[in-house]
Amino acid sequence: MKVILRQDIPDMGKAGQTIEVKTGYGRNFLLPRNLAISATKANLKAIGEIEKQSQIRERKKRREAERTNCTGGRPCYCLAICPLPPSLAA
């Protein structure tokens, strides 16, 4: 049985990872405790979209952190003297 983990489980995998488990373990332990969801086509597609959104948010956070770091915590609006590449500074 294939399942998608909803939480990190030691010795098994991380949240969002698709793993193969024995049917009884998945049906009697993981699914009732909301530790995993069954890996249907719809669930796999939904997880893919969630991962994309998560990556976009992470990239945006990283860009913002880099932009505030160039001025010591204040937002960076410089264009000519900024140590960051122009794509990150503006």
HUJOVEN-V907852 format. One record per residue. PHI is phi as a letter, one per 30 degrees, with the letter a starting at -180 (NA if undefined). PSI is psi in whole degrees, 0 to 359 (NA if undefined). Layout:
PHI:PSI ; PHI:PSI
This chain:
NA:134 ; c:135 ; b:158 ; c:122 ; d:136 ; c:341 ; b:160 ; d:132 ; b:120 ; e:142 ; i:12 ; b:309 ; l:180 ; c:162 ; e:136 ; j:350 ; d:140 ; c:126 ; b:162 ; c:125 ; b:165 ; d:146 ; e:314 ; d:320 ; d:318 ; d:313 ; d:323 ; c:341 ; b:301 ; d:310 ; d:313 ; d:332 ; c:8 ; h:33 ; d:342 ; a:164 ; b:154 ; d:147 ; c:73 ; d:169 ; d:318 ; d:317 ; d:321 ; d:320 ; d:317 ; d:318 ; d:322 ; d:317 ; d:319 ; d:318 ; d:320 ; d:313 ; d:321 ; d:318 ; d:321 ; d:315 ; d:318 ; d:316 ; d:318 ; d:317 ; d:316 ; d:317 ; d:317 ; d:319 ; d:319 ; d:323 ; d:321 ; d:337 ; d:333 ; d:342 ; c:15 ; i:35 ; j:342 ; c:151 ; d:143 ; c:121 ; b:12 ; d:151 ; b:328 ; c:322 ; c:4 ; d:135 ; d:349 ; d:157 ; d:149 ; e:329 ; d:331 ; c:334 ; d:327 ; d:NA
